[in-house]
Amino acid sequence: MVGPVEAAEALRRDFGGDVLDVVHFRGEVSVLVRRENIVPIATYCREELEYNFLSDLTCVDWLGREPRFDVVYHLTSLVSWTRLRLKVQTEEDEAVPTVSGVWGAANWAEREVYDLFGIGFEGHPDLTRLLMPSGWIGHPLRKDYRQSEIALPRPKTDKVLETQ
């Protein structure tokens, strides 16, 4: 069984310069990896380190920082019952390689990140909006998204609601 500390050491050993940083905080381990190599690193985590379950894939908008976005992969080992976090950094115009071939659960999670943050996933089989209507303009979880400009449809009714 491989815990997150040992997993981070194995990633540093086997991927060298593709591991950009390892952070240990409150018993959790986060490994920042090079965006271009997320697929082989994810595959290694699944096959060699037994992190066989992608429990979540999300994004963080660090408006004002370059690169602006972190795509975050929360991995769980159903063998050792430990967690490991992988991160890649990207700009809004840089696509991240899809890991949907590594974990099928990434398919819809990547679509959600695309829909709400506008991050593209290169090689994704169906990168279309998932939560917002197809004609929606913008990505509502970006920190620069202006909610004051949204025109929400109002229900059309002639009825007056009576209070009792």
Secondary structure, 3 states (H helix, E strand, C coil): CCCHHHHHHHHHHHHHHHEEEEEEECCEEEEEECHHHHHHHHHHHHHCCCCCEEEEEEEEECCCCCCCEEEEEEEEECCCCEEEEEEEEECCCCCEECCCCCCCCHHHHHHHHHHHHCCCEECCCCCCCCCCCCCCCCCCCCCCCCHHHCCCCCCCCCCCCCCC
